[in-house]
Amino acid sequence: MSFRDRVNSAEDLGPVPWWEPSEKAPAIIGELIEYRRDIPTQYGNLDGAVIRLDERAAVREARKEQPRWGEPGEYAAVWLKETVLRREWRKPAPGGGEALVGETVGVKLTGVREGASGPYRTFKVFVDRDPAAVAMSSPAPTPRSGGSERLDGGSERLPGPDGPGDRARGHAGL
């Protein structure tokens, strides 16, 4: 969808049901429609993303209601209230960064782990983004700190941000 089409078809979505991942329905896949920031909830202010479903996903309208199947074309919110989900959401896309409005995203509940303060859920986030398109639109990488660069393109190893010998001179940022 073009930028003009998105602007011309914009609407106030109002409240939308939220994604309710479970073992039986662990994933949500769809087009990212909008971000919602600092929404007041019983868990404090949360960020979320509204997705237009590409396939069925478990959603909930209200806390007291049972989850139901959200159908393709319906909107559902992914609330970024869990630490693992927030971290995964912010790093998934080829080229880095959060998903962009209009991109297709997928989120899957991958399991439960035991942590120091109790069990927590784990997630994986995917963005359907062409890495070549990102490389074409991204600025050239800048050298990292951690040693001086040789102008003659020499290849001896220098200490870098990840420890001794993690990068070659003349190849900063790779």
Residue pairs with C-beta under 8 A, 6 or more apart in sequence:
1 9
1 102
6 101
6 102
13 33
13 34
13 50
13 75
16 50
16 75
16 76
16 77
17 59
17 60
17 61
17 68
17 70
17 74
17 75
17 76
17 77
18 48
18 59
18 60
18 76
18 77
18 78
18 79
19 28
19 51
19 57
19 58
19 59
19 70
19 76
19 77
19 78
19 79
19 107
20 58
20 59
20 60
20 67
21 27
21 28
21 58
21 107
21 108
21 109
21 121
21 123
22 58
22 67
22 109
23 109
24 58
25 56
25 57
25 58
25 67
25 69
26 108
26 109
26 110
27 57
27 106
27 107
27 108
27 109
28 51
28 53
28 57
28 76
28 78
28 106
28 107
29 51
29 53
29 54
29 55
29 57
29 104
29 105
29 106
29 107
30 51
30 52
30 53
30 54
30 55
30 57
30 76
30 104
30 105
31 51
31 52
31 54
31 102
31 103
31 104
31 105
32 49
32 50
32 51
32 99
32 100
32 101
32 102
32 103
32 104
32 105
33 50
33 51
33 52
33 75
33 101
34 49
34 50
34 101
35 47
35 48
35 49
35 50
35 101
36 47
36 48
36 49
36 50
36 77
37 47
38 45
38 46
38 47
39 45
39 46
39 47
39 48
41 79
41 81
43 81
46 79
46 80
46 81
47 79
47 80
47 86
48 77
48 78
48 79
48 80
49 77
49 78
49 80
49 89
49 99
49 105
50 75
50 76
50 77
50 78
51 75
51 76
51 77
51 78
51 105
52 73
52 74
52 75
53 70
53 71
53 72
53 73
53 74
53 75
53 76
54 72
54 104
55 72
56 69
56 70
56 71
56 72
57 69
57 70
57 76
58 67
58 68
58 69
58 70
59 67
59 68
59 69
59 70
59 74
59 76
60 66
60 67
60 68
61 68
70 76
78 85
78 89
78 107
80 86
80 89
82 120
82 121
82 123
83 120
84 120
84 121
84 122
84 123
85 107
85 121
85 123
85 125
88 107
88 123
88 124
88 125
89 98
89 99
89 107
89 125
90 97
90 98
91 97
91 125
92 98
92 99
92 105
92 125
92 126
92 127
93 99
93 100
93 103
93 127
93 129
93 134
94 127
94 129
94 130
94 131
94 134
95 129
95 131
95 134
95 135
95 138
99 105
99 125
99 127
99 129
100 129
103 127
103 128
103 129
104 127
104 128
105 125
105 126
105 127
105 128
106 125
106 126
106 127
106 128
107 123
107 124
107 125
107 126
108 123
108 124
108 126
109 121
109 122
109 123
110 122
110 123
110 124
111 121
111 122
112 119
112 120
112 121
112 122
113 119
113 120
113 122
141 172
141 173
141 174
142 172
142 173
143 149
143 172
143 173
144 160
144 161
144 167
144 172
144 173
145 161
146 158
146 159
146 160
146 161
146 167
147 158
147 159
147 160
147 169
148 158
149 169
149 170
149 172
150 169
150 170
152 170
153 169
153 170
154 169
154 170
155 168
155 169
155 170
155 171
156 168
156 169
157 164
157 165
157 166
157 167
157 168
157 169
158 165
158 167
158 168
158 169
159 165
159 166
160 166
160 167
167 174
168 174
